[in-house]
Amino acid sequence: MSKLRNRWMGLLLAGGLGLFITGCDRANEPEPADENELITTVSLKFTQQGSATTQTFTFRDTDGDGGQVPSRFDNISLKANTTYTLTIDLLDESKSPATNLTSEIQEKKDEHLLVYTANPASLLTYTYGDVDGRNFPIGLAGTARTGAAGTGKLTVRLRHQPPVNGVAVKNGTVAPGSDDINIDFNLTVQ
C-alpha cells in the first residue's frame, strides 16, 4: 500500500512541478502582438489655406490587400507653390457598417505614425500638426506645401508601433513597427 501511495505522491509532485515550470515559461513569453488595422479606404483632404476650397483624393480597396484591384484610386492634383491643410480619413469598409479607424487611431495615437513622402521631394513637404502624449508626431492633421510644377508620387504610410512587452517603441521615426497602409498616389503639381 505504501508503494502505491508513494507512486501517487510522486506523480502529483511531478505534475505540480510541470505546471509550475510551464507557468514560469509563460511569464517569460512576450505579450501577444497588437494586430495591424484593416484599412480599406484612405481619403486625403487638402484645403487650400486662405480659402474654403477642399479637394479630396481617395484610395478604396474594400476587400483589403490582394484579391480584387482597388475600386477607386484617385490621382492627386494640386496647385504649385501653395499651402494646404491636410487631413486624412481612414475606414474599414470590409464590414457593414464601415468602421471609422481615424478615431481609433486618435485614441491609440501613442501607437501610430502617419508618414507623407513626396518623390521627388521638391513636389511637396509635409509638416505635422498633431502630437501624441509623448510629443511624437501623429499625422492625422498637418500642413502640405507644394513646390514648383512637376509630377511624381506621394507615399502615404501608416506605421503601427504598439508597445513591445509593455515598453513603448514609438520614437517619431518610421523604424519601429509595421505598415497598416503603404500607398503610392500619383501626384501632379501644376
Residue, then its C-alpha position, 0 to 999 in steps of 0.5 A: m500500500s505504501k508503494l502505491r501511495n508513494r507512486w501517487m505522491g510522486l506523480l502529483l509532485a511531478g505534475g505540480l512541478g510541470l505546471f509550475i515550470t510551464g507557468c514560469d515559461r509563460a511569464n517569460e513569453p512576450e505579450p501577444a502582438d497588437e494586430n495591424e488595422l484593416i484599412t480599406t479606404v484612405s481619403l486625403k483632404f487638402t484645403q487650400q489655406g486662405s480659402a474654403t476650397t477642399q479637394t479630396f483624393t481617395f484610395r478604396d480597396t474594400d476587400g483589403d490587400g490582394g484579391q480584387v484591384p482597388s475600386r477607386f484610386d484617385n490621382i492627386s492634383l494640386k496647385a504649385n507653390t501653395t499651402y494646404t491643410l491636410t487631413i486624412d480619413l481612414l475606414d474599414e469598409s470590409k464590414s457593414p457598417a464601415t468602421n471609422l479607424t481615424s478615431e481609433i487611431q486618435e485614441k491609440k495615437d501613442e501607437h501610430l505614425l502617419v508618414y507623407t513622402a513626396n518623390p521627388a521631394s521638391l513636389l511637396t513637404y509635409t509638416y505635422g500638426d498633431v502630437d501624441g502624449r509623448n510629443f511624437p508626431i501623429g499625422l492625422a492633421g498637418t500642413a502640405r506645401t507644394g513646390a514648383a510644377g512637376t509630377g511624381k508620387l506621394t507615399v502615404r504610410l501608416r506605421h503601427q508601433p504598439p508597445v513591445n512587452g509593455v515598453a513603448v517603441k514609438n520614437g517619431t521615426v518610421a523604424p519601429g513597427s509595421d505598415d497598416i497602409n503603404i500607398d503610392f498616389n500619383l501626384t501632379v503639381q501644376 
